[in-house]
Structure formats: structure tokens, C-alpha cells
Amino acid sequence: MSTITSPPAKRLPRFDAARWHATPGPFKVGAVILLAHALFAIVGVFWTPYGFAEMGAGLPLSGASWQHPMGLDQIGRDVFSRFMHGAHIVLLLAFAGTILGMVAGTALGLLSGYVGGWFDEITQRIVEAMISIPFLALALVMIIAAGPALAGEPVLIVFVVGLVYAPRIARIARAAAMEIATREYVAVAELRGEGTWSIVFREILPNAANVLLVEFSLRLSYAPILIGALGFLGFGIRPPTPEWGLMISENRNLLIASPVTVFGPGLGLASLVIGFNLFTDGLSRMLGQRAVAGA
């Protein structure tokens, strides 16, 4: 008589204190800051003390209080509620735009670096021309070219961030592809008759992943600044959506009368950028240590 035995229960992964202790300090600090921002953004999606567009929440231009930690703006909206609701907007726009730029830039850069020849020459002249234009100027040109119909739309902001970052990512990906393309396993793949795209994505991309991961984190740390600058200049998300750069622009005239209405969004952007920078610095150190250990 056979007996049926149940499979052993899966154990939950345990926290490895030694590995966490060996993790670079900037990575840990950055991870904690980003986790706090993520939790704050999630809470802001489902709950805020007042509606982000609710007027008359109190006396306009009131200072900080227990009911209104960041005061009220000139039309009586609770700045803290708007700050909470805007947290997820900044994160979503930054991630979506950086991912778009990463996909486009990686594909173009790896293909250009591997194929070479006239294709590489043409693409690199276009890339160099776009890189020569400052971030903000290029973004403003794209937004103006899109026309008033798309002005203030989140899709346009994501597209602009992605297109601004794609050339810079393509240049890094191309450099990595040119170095990897000289290795033996790429030559073996060519002898097997594999196609160009197969070699690029099956042989080159996995071996360039560490470099591209650091580049993704670096570009992601710059994205909130670009998005905030567009919002501050009036080219970002249209009101009354509480994007942090737009909030700073709306309340900049109140810097003397009610400075807390500006400091809140400003400190939010600053801490987010610092968190991303520390995380990226720690990540690059970790990947560098692994590369040395595996050499």
C-alpha cells in the first residue's frame, strides 16, 4: 500500500544580517530613503487629510499647524495633502520616462556598437547632436513641438523624459557592446549562424547588464529634477494636479509670507534625488566588487 507524502513546506527567505552589514553604506541609506518615498506615495494614493484640489480647507496662507503641517496656499488648499498626492506622480513619471529611454537607448546603442559601419556612423552623429543640447532646452523644444493638444499630458512628459535620456544611454550601451563584441562567445555565436538581433540580445545584452543597470539608476536619479523643472516653468503636468515642481512654482510668491508651502515640495524633491544618488553610488560599488571577485 503506497502512501502519499506531501512535498516539504517551502521556507521563507531569511534576513541575512552578514550580507546586509557588508552592503555599502550609501546603498543602505539610499534604499531606506527610497522605501520611505514609496510608502509615502502609496499612502497618498488612497488617503490624504483633504482632497488635493479641495479649496477652503482653512484660512488661505495659514502657516503650519497640526491640522495643516505644510500650511495652506493662496486659495486655501492643504499643501500637505497635495504633497502626499503628488508623491506617486513624481515617481511614476520618473520611472516610466527612464524605462522608455532605457529601452530605446539600449536597443539603439547595442545594435550600433555591434553592427558598426555606416549604421553606427549615422546613429552616432544623431546621438552626438542630441547630447550637445542641454537637457532642459531639448525637453522644452519637444514639448513646444508637440503642440497645445498634448500640453500637460502625462504621456507627453514620459515621452520627453525618455527621448532626452535615450541618446545618453545609447552612448553607454554602444561602448559596452563594442567591448563585448570582441569576445570569443560572440564569435562562436556568429559561426553558429545566429542573427544580429539574436546575438545582441542573447550574447551582448546579458553581459552589459551591470553597466546598463547602473546607468538606469543614474538616469532615474536625474528624472525628478527634469520633471520638476518642467513643472516649475509651466511645461509639466497641467494644474490642479499636484506635481511637486508645479507646487513650488505656484507657491514661490509666498516664500516670505508662508515659506513652508515651498519648503515641503522642495525638500521632497531634494530627498528623492539624494536617495536615488546614494542608491546608485552603492549599487555601482556592489557591482564593481562582484566584477573584481569574478575576475
Helices and strands as residue ranges (DSSP letters): H 17-22, H 25-46, H 79-115, H 117-131, H 135-146, H 154-180, H 184-191, H 196-199, I 200-204, H 205-207, H 209-233, H 244-251, G 252-254, H 260-294
